Amino acid sequence: MEPANPGDGCDLAVSAASWRKAFVRYLRGGDRLPWMETMSGQIQEPHSGGPLGSRFLLAREAMRRQMLVAKTEHRDVALRHLLTTRPKFHSPEGGGLECWGLGPGPLQLITNTVSADSLTLETGAGLSTVCFAIQGSEHICISPSPQEHERIRAYCRGHGISTHRIRFVAMPSELYLPTLELGGRKLDFALIDGAHGFPFAIIDYFYVNRHLRRGALLALDDVDWPSVGVLHRYLLTEPAFEFVRFIGPRLGVYRKVGETHISGACQVFNKKRNYSHLPLWRQVRKRIEDVPALVKSYRTLVKALGLQMDET
Ligand SMILES: C[S@@+](CC[C@H](N)C(=O)[O-])C[C@H]1O[C@@H](n2cnc3c(N)ncnc32)[C@H](O)[C@@H]1O
């Protein structure tokens, strides 16, 4: 996948530059660097003026470790700031700005589960997108509003969070997902939190599912909406998915554990037919007809009473 927005990277650039300067100073025979204290006893420091090669290796290892510590601290600070300030990225039809973002638990699920090695996707955009950016995953964010994307980019720029690994797609997911190509790669994590009217969550699920690897997590927000809840109820019956847990009152998390079958008759979801659209007396007859053992006695009873069998 192409990095979609080259030039957006800005995280830790300033501190990296100052470390580079210190690194060069040390190589030139300058004093031991303060952040090498953390490595005492782990790596043997050459005597001052020691061979350039070993000074280089020591300084490089110290710098690598220090960058790791700094990155982790930077992520924690960025996440804490996002959770406490909840910036407004979304614009309702009447104008103004609002935050329709996920709660702290679901946002922490992203930061705890996703890493720079992950390939991730979300429908919808917002606080969740910032979390994917903080974790540095290779990410596809689909929502029809380019203004939302610009607000998210601006927030990230202002907080030293790189968005260079995010591909922002300014299209409705129902139009973009059928065309999605990952060059044979599979998604590690997907969040469905885009359009909430029926049947958009189901359309998102249908096209995202084919790109999920076995073991990937699927997060589905707002299962309390009937248009989304129907997908939650289906997933609970689907052997190819394992329900992991709810995070907060409305975000369901599922793990893909196998391949789904699209033949309706094979799906556990369709095992029990629903006759609630029929008048009560026909519902009872249909229920009886669904149990083969009862059909024979039902036929006998219908015959004995001189009634007609239901035609279907
Ligand atoms: C509830 S918000 C997403 C919140 C986000 N996950 C967060 O944590 O801030 C719903 C999002 O769906 C987007 N959206 C609306 N219609 C869409 C569509 N047809 N396809 C994809 N996204 C859509 C909106 O622009 C908005 O970003």
The ligand as a Tripos MOL2 file, in Angstrom:
@<TRIPOS>MOLECULE
LIG
   27    29     1     0     0
SMALL
NO_CHARGES

@<TRIPOS>ATOM
      1 C1        -19.7300    8.1520   14.8610 C.3       1 LIG1
      2 S1        -18.6930    8.9780   13.7270 S.3       1 LIG1
      3 C2        -17.2060    8.0780   13.8560 C.3       1 LIG1
      4 C3        -16.5150    8.3450   15.1370 C.3       1 LIG1
      5 C4        -15.0530    7.9220   15.1650 C.3       1 LIG1
      6 N1        -14.9200    6.4900   15.1650 N.3       1 LIG1
      7 C5        -14.3930    8.5120   16.3860 C.2       1 LIG1
      8 O1        -13.9050    7.7670   17.2560 O.co2     1 LIG1
      9 O2        -14.3820    9.7520   16.4740 O.co2     1 LIG1
     10 C6        -19.3680    8.4860   12.1900 C.3       1 LIG1
     11 C7        -18.4690    8.7580   11.0190 C.3       1 LIG1
     12 O3        -19.0360    8.1490    9.8690 O.3       1 LIG1
     13 C8        -18.7860    8.9870    8.7710 C.3       1 LIG1
     14 N2        -19.7020    8.6050    7.6750 N.ar      1 LIG1
     15 C9        -20.9390    9.0630    7.3860 C.ar      1 LIG1
     16 N3        -21.4200    8.4440    6.2850 N.ar      1 LIG1
     17 C10       -20.4690    7.5700    5.8790 C.ar      1 LIG1
     18 C11       -20.3520    6.6510    4.8110 C.ar      1 LIG1
     19 N4        -21.3410    6.4790    3.9260 N.pl3     1 LIG1
     20 N5        -19.2060    5.9280    4.7090 N.ar      1 LIG1
     21 C12       -18.2140    6.0800    5.6040 C.ar      1 LIG1
     22 N6        -18.2680    6.9350    6.6370 N.ar      1 LIG1
     23 C13       -19.3800    7.6690    6.7800 C.ar      1 LIG1
     24 C14       -18.9410   10.3770    9.3250 C.3       1 LIG1
     25 O4        -18.3410   11.3200    8.4720 O.3       1 LIG1
     26 C15       -18.2450   10.1980   10.6670 C.3       1 LIG1
     27 O5        -16.8760   10.3760   10.5110 O.3       1 LIG1
@<TRIPOS>BOND
     1     1     2 1
     2     2     3 1
     3     2    10 1
     4     3     4 1
     5     4     5 1
     6     5     6 1
     7     5     7 1
     8     7     8 2
     9     7     9 1
    10    10    11 1
    11    11    12 1
    12    11    26 1
    13    12    13 1
    14    13    14 1
    15    13    24 1
    16    14    15 ar
    17    14    23 ar
    18    15    16 ar
    19    16    17 ar
    20    17    18 ar
    21    17    23 ar
    22    18    19 1
    23    18    20 ar
    24    20    21 ar
    25    21    22 ar
    26    22    23 ar
    27    24    25 1
    28    24    26 1
    29    26    27 1
@<TRIPOS>SUBSTRUCTURE
     1 LIG1         1 GROUP 0 **** ****
